[in-house]
Amino acid sequence: MIQHLIDLFSFVQGWLFETVVQPLVLNLGMGEFTEEAFEGTEWFLVGVCEIALLFAVLRPLEALIPVQALSDRRARWNDFLYTVIHRLGAFAVLIFLVLDPLKDQLTAALHMEGVQPFNLENLWPGVTDRPVVSFFVYLFVLDCFDYWYHRASHQFNWWWGLHSLHHSQRDMNLWSDNRNHLLDDLLRDIYMAVIALVVGVEPGQYVLLVAASRILQSLQHANVRIHFGGIGERLLVSPRYHRLHHAIGIGHESRGQGTLGGHNFAVLFPVWDIVFRTARFGKTFERTGVRDQLPPPVEKGRDYGHGFWSQQWLGLKRMVEFARKAAN
C-alpha cells in the first residue's frame, strides 16, 4: 500500500513536471534551473497532500470536539490563505536549494585546507545508512534549534513585533500555524535550512522532515479539545500544551505582566521546555491572543489587521515601534 502511494506520487510529480513545469522553465530561459524546478515540483505536491490531509482529518475534528465556537470565520479563511502561501509557495525549498551549492563550495574549500566540516554522521557513524533512525535523529536535532529560534522571537522587542502576528489569532484553528509575517517566515526558513545543511541532511530527506513537522504543528494549533495525558504531553507537544503558549497573559508573557518571555516554546518535543525550564503544564484550554488586543480600559485594543496585507504592514510597523521602544 505504501509503495503504491509512493509510486503514484512519483508518477504525478513526473507528469506535472514534464507537462507544466519544465516547459515553463524552458520558455522563461531558465534551463539551468531544471533540476531545482523538479525538486520544487515535489515540494508543491507535498504541500497539496498536506493541505488535503489536514482538511480531511483535522477539519472534522474541529467540528466534532472544538475548544470554542469561532467568532470570526473570516479570520480562519485568512489563515487558510497563509497556509496556501507557505505550503505551496516553496519558501523552504528555494532557500535550501540556493544554500546547498554554497555549502558544497564551502565544503570543497575546507577540504583543500585539510579541514573536515561538521556532520552528524561523523559523530554517529552509520546513522545515515538507516533511513528511519536518521530521520528521527535529524528531526530531534532540528527541533532543538527550532526551540531556540522560537524562544528568541519572544525575547527581542523588534522580533516580537513580527512574531506577535502569529499570536494575534483569537480564534486559533488548524490553519493558524502558518499565520506568520513573511519576513519572520523567511528568517526562520533560512535559519533552519542552514542548520539542516550543516548537520548533513540530504535534500530528499529535508522534504519529509519539514512535512512531518508542519503536520504536527497544524495539529497543535487546531481548535480541538485534545491532549496526550500526563506522560504523552511530556513526549510530544499537544494542542492543549501549545494552546497554553498562545494563552493571553500566560504563554507568551512573563508572569502575565506583559513583558517578553513566556512558556512552552517547544515546537515538537516538550523535552526542550523541560530541560531549559520553560515548560508549563495545565489541564485547561485557555483563550488565545495578545494582551494588548484587549479593549480599553484593560488594554489599548491594538489592531493587528483583518486581512493579509494589513497584517503584514502592521507587523512591519510594530517591528519598528518595538525596536525604538527597546532603544529608549
Residue pairs with C-beta under 8 A, 6 or more apart in sequence:
9 45
9 49
12 45
13 38
13 41
13 42
13 45
16 41
16 44
16 45
17 37
17 38
17 41
21 37
21 38
21 40
21 41
22 34
22 37
22 38
25 31
25 33
25 34
25 37
26 34
30 37
36 97
39 93
39 97
39 203
40 90
40 93
40 94
40 97
42 207
43 90
43 92
43 93
43 207
44 88
44 90
46 207
46 211
47 87
47 88
47 90
48 87
48 88
50 87
50 211
50 214
50 215
50 218
51 83
51 84
51 87
51 88
53 215
54 174
54 175
54 215
54 218
58 174
58 218
58 219
58 222
58 224
59 174
61 222
61 224
61 226
62 173
62 174
62 222
62 223
62 224
65 224
65 225
65 226
66 223
66 224
66 225
67 223
67 224
67 225
67 239
67 243
67 285
68 171
68 223
68 285
68 287
70 76
70 171
70 173
70 223
71 170
71 171
72 170
72 171
74 306
75 169
75 170
75 171
75 306
76 171
76 173
76 175
78 179
78 306
78 307
78 308
78 311
79 169
79 173
79 175
79 176
79 178
79 179
80 175
81 308
82 175
82 178
82 179
82 180
82 308
83 175
83 177
83 178
85 178
86 178
86 180
86 185
87 178
87 214
91 185
91 186
91 189
92 189
92 192
92 193
92 206
92 210
93 207
95 186
95 189
95 190
95 193
96 193
96 196
96 197
96 203
96 206
97 203
99 190
99 193
99 194
99 197
100 197
100 203
103 197
103 198
106 117
107 117
110 116
110 117
116 122
117 198
118 198
118 199
119 199
119 200
120 127
120 128
120 137
120 138
120 141
120 199
120 200
121 127
121 128
121 200
124 137
127 133
127 134
127 137
128 134
128 200
128 202
131 205
134 205
135 205
135 208
135 209
138 196
138 199
138 201
138 205
138 209
139 209
139 212
139 213
139 268
140 269
141 199
142 192
142 195
142 196
142 199
142 201
142 209
142 213
143 213
143 266
143 267
143 268
143 269
143 272
144 272
145 191
145 192
145 195
146 192
146 213
146 267
146 268
147 265
147 266
147 267
147 272
147 273
147 276
149 188
149 191
149 192
150 265
150 266
150 267
151 265
151 276
151 278
152 159
153 159
153 160
153 162
153 163
153 184
154 160
154 163
154 252
154 260
154 261
154 262
154 265
155 260
155 261
156 260
156 326
157 260
157 322
157 323
157 325
157 326
158 319
158 320
158 322
158 323
158 326
159 184
159 319
160 260
160 322
161 315
161 318
161 319
161 320
161 321
161 322
161 323
162 181
162 183
162 184
162 315
162 316
162 318
162 319
163 180
163 181
163 184
164 290
164 304
164 315
164 318
165 179
165 180
165 181
165 184
165 304
165 305
165 311
165 314
165 315
166 176
166 179
166 180
166 181
166 184
167 246
167 252
167 288
167 289
167 290
168 179
168 289
168 290
168 293
168 304
168 311
169 176
169 179
169 246
169 288
169 289
170 287
170 288
170 289
170 293
171 223
171 288
172 221
172 222
172 223
172 243
172 246
172 288
173 221
173 222
173 223
174 218
174 219
174 221
174 222
174 223
175 218
175 221
176 221
177 214
177 217
177 218
177 220
177 221
180 188
181 311
181 312
181 315
181 316
182 312
183 315
183 316
183 319
184 315
193 206
196 206
196 209
201 209
213 267
213 268
216 236
216 237
216 268
217 267
217 268
219 226
219 239
220 237
220 238
220 239
220 241
220 242
221 239
221 242
221 246
222 239
224 239
225 239
225 240
225 285
226 238
226 239
226 240
227 233
227 238
227 239
227 240
227 241
227 283
228 235
228 236
228 238
228 241
232 238
233 240
233 241
233 270
233 281
234 270
234 271
234 274
234 281
235 269
235 270
235 271
236 268
236 269
236 270
237 264
237 266
237 267
237 268
237 269
237 270
240 282
240 283
240 285
241 264
241 270
241 281
242 264
243 251
243 285
243 286
243 288
244 250
244 251
244 263
244 264
244 280
244 281
244 282
244 286
245 251
245 252
245 262
245 263
245 264
245 265
246 252
246 286
246 288
246 289
247 286
247 287
247 288
248 286
248 287
248 288
248 289
248 290
248 291
248 293
248 294
249 256
249 258
249 291
250 256
250 262
250 263
250 280
250 286
251 262
251 263
251 264
251 280
251 286
252 261
252 262
252 290
253 259
253 260
253 261
253 262
253 291
254 260
254 261
254 262
255 261
258 291
258 292
262 278
263 273
263 278
263 279
263 280
264 270
264 273
264 278
264 279
264 280
265 272
265 273
265 278
266 272
266 273
266 279
270 279
272 278
273 279
273 280
290 302
290 304
291 299
292 299
292 300
292 301
292 302
293 299
293 301
293 302
293 304
294 301
295 301
303 314
304 311
304 314
305 311
305 312
305 313
305 314
305 315
